[in-house]
């Protein structure tokens, strides 16, 4: 019986630790999603303001 109580206590502790980890990961994911959204907005604004010209590979810029 004592062995089962020890195992149960260990499992409860493991579940609590995992719950804390999942909560931290959820917060981090939320923060990262917010940052990605902000970066996408900035890039959209930059494209709209700059005409969206992109130099590709070996293309020469227009001033050559």
Residue pairs with C-beta under 8 A, 6 or more apart in sequence:
55 61
